[in-house]
């Protein structure tokens, strides 16, 4: 993936039924939240390319493996990405919820833009380029 070739990627999150992800999606999975931070998890024993999706100190899930395989090396090379809220996935009669996001690149280091609860956050409407 070269620098000029990145196009936004829309994907459903994986791992949404583990730990507190269900409660976190119900709490934070809303359009008014806007963007979620992406954090590499180099020491993840299940996937060396794992990328967690977070809001504040709450993990919502992970990028799906094929997406993480493409994104992890460019994140490791210093490029920055956000997960933009698209929709919360709820289907009756199922109790589990999920989240669909669009991965977008930012040309600023958003960690320097805002820090909330120890994690990087940008709200919808904030400049991300």
N, C-alpha and C positions, 0 to 999 in steps of 0.2 A: 504494500500500500504506500505509494509515494505521496508526498505532501499535497500535490495539486489534484490527486485522484480521489480524495475522500468525499463521499456522498453520505448524507444522513442515512442511518439504518434504523428502521422500525422493527421492534421485536417485543415478544412477550418475555417476561422474566422467568427464570428457572429458580428452583429451590424455594418456592414461596410457601411450602408447607412445613418448613423446618424452623426450629427455634420459635422466635416471636414474630416471624414474618407475616403471618395472617393478621395478627392484631395490629402490626405496624402499617400494613397496607390499608386496613380499615381506618386507622388513625390519620395517615398522611397521604393516602392515595386519592387526592382531589385536585381538580384543575387549578384551584387558586394557589396551590403549593408551587406550581410552575416547573422547577428543575430539581433534580436530585444529583448528588455527587456520585462519582464513580471512583472506586478505590481498588487498586491492584492488591491481590492477596498472594504474594509470592510463596508463602509457606503453606498454602492450602494443600492438604494431603490428597485431595480428590482431583485437583486440576491445577497444574502449575501456571496456567494462564487465567486463573479465576479473577473475575472483576465483580466486586460487590457493588450493589446499588443502595445508597444510604440517604437518609434525611436525619439531620441532627445526629444523635448517637444510635439511631435505629436502622438496622438493615432491613430492606424490603425484599431482597432476593439477590439473584446473580444474573449476569448476562448469560444467555445460552452459550454452550460450548463453542459452536461454530463462529459466533460473533466475538466471543472472548479470544479465540485463536487469532483472529484478524486484528483485534484492537490492542491486545496486550503488548505485542512488540512495539507498536508505535507509541503507546503510553510509556513504556519503559525507555523509549528514545526521547522522551520529554514533551510530547504533544499532549494537549489537554482536551478533555471531552466532558460533556454533561449529558444526563438523561432527561429529556423533556417529557413531561406527563402527556400521554395521549388519552388513555382511558383505563378505568378500573374494570376488570373482567369479572362479571358476576352472572352466573347462569343457574336459574332454578331448575331442578330441585337441589343442585349441588351446594354444599355449605362453604367450600373453599373459594377464595377470591384470588385473583391474579392482577397483574399490572402490565399494560402495554406502554412502552416508552419509545421515543425517537432519540437515537444517539447523535449528537451534534458536536462538532469541533469548535473550540473557542481559541482565539489567537492570543488571549491574555491568560495569565496564570490566575485563574479565578480564586485561588487560595488567598491572593493579595486583595481581592475585591471585598469579600465578606467572610467573616468567621462567625459561626453560630454554634454554640454548644460544643466547641472543639472540632467541628467538621465544617468543610467548605460548603457554602450554600449561595445560590443566586435565585432570586425570585423572578417570576415571569415579568417581563418589561425591563429588567436590568440589561445593560449592555454586555454582550458576550463576545464581541469581536473587536 
